[in-house]
Amino acid sequence: MSFASAHEQLINHHLKGRVGESLRRLKKGHGHAEKLFLELVWWPAFGHFNYLFPEYKVSDFMDGFRYLDFAYMRGGFKVCIEIDAFGTHWRDVDRWQFADNLIRQNHLII
């Protein structure tokens, strides 16, 4: 199977099981950098997307929710994968957004 068809299957599979914000995040949050990571790093290393969950919803420490770029979960093994791409949106972020992103990063590490 080619990367393109496997990637399409991955996204379509997860779109079917999503609603609300989770669906919106998968449609809008899985962009160029995330796809490039899958194509150039994940696919050559593993050749499949088994146990990989894009835009995975997790609880944060402030009784809210955050979305991981990818979660790899197999049995008791769980890994968070974040793709920190620089884009034009970072040029225009305000202080609150900047601080919130730092808090998010710290919570993910904890």
N, C-alpha and C positions, 0 to 999 in steps of 0.2 A: 504494500500500500504506500502511496506517496504521502509526503508531508501535507500537501494541500488538502487531500481528501481526508486524512486522519484529523487534521485541525478542524475542518468543517464538521466532521462527525462529533468531535469533542464539544465544540461550541453548541451545535444543534441539540446534542444530548442534554446539556446543562440548561439550555434555554427552555426546553420542554418542562423542566421541573421547577422553574422559577416564577415568582409573582412579585408584584410591587417593587420595592426598592432593590431587592435582590436581582430581579429581572432587568431593571434599568441599569444597575451597575455593570451587569455582564454585557449589555448592549453598548454602553458608553465607556466603561472602564477598561475593557479589554481592547487596547489599541495597538498601535504600531510597535512600540517597544516590547510589549508583552508577547506579541506574535513573533517578533524577531528573536527574543530569548528562546522561545519554543523551537523555532526553526534552526537557529545556529548553535544552541547549547543543549537543550533537552532532547530533541529528536536525534541528533548524532550520538548522544550518550546512551539513550535508552531505546529508541526506535518505536516507542509507543507512549500513550498518555494514560495508561492504567493507573488508578489511584491518585490522579491529579485533578484538583478541583479549582477552576478559575474563579476569581472574585468570590472567595469563600467568606461567609459571614461569621464573625466571632464577637463575643461580648467583650466590652472594654471595662476598665476599672471605675468608670463613672456611670455605670448602669445604662450604657448606650451600646451601640454596635459599630464595628469597623469592618472593612472588607480587605482581606489579604489578596494580593495579586494572584497568588497560587497557594494552595495547601496540598501537600503530598501526605496522604494518610494510608497506611497499610498496617493492619493489626494495631499494635500499641505504639507504632512509630509515627510521629507527626512532625512535619517540617513546614515552616512558613517561608515562602519565597517572595521577596519584594523586588520589583524592578523600579529603581529610582531614576527615571529618565528626566532629563532636563528639557523643558518645553517652554513655549512662550507664556504659558499660564504662570510660571514661576516668576517671571519678570514683573507681573502685575499683582502679586499677592500682597494682601495687607498684613499688618502686624498680627492680627488675630489668627489668620490662616497660617502664617508662618509658625506662631506659637503652637497652634493646634497640631500641625504636622510634627513638630518636635515631641509633643506629648504622645502622639500616636506612635512614633518610632520607639520611644521609651517604653510604652505599654507593650508593644510587640516583643521587645527584648526581654522584658520581665516575664 
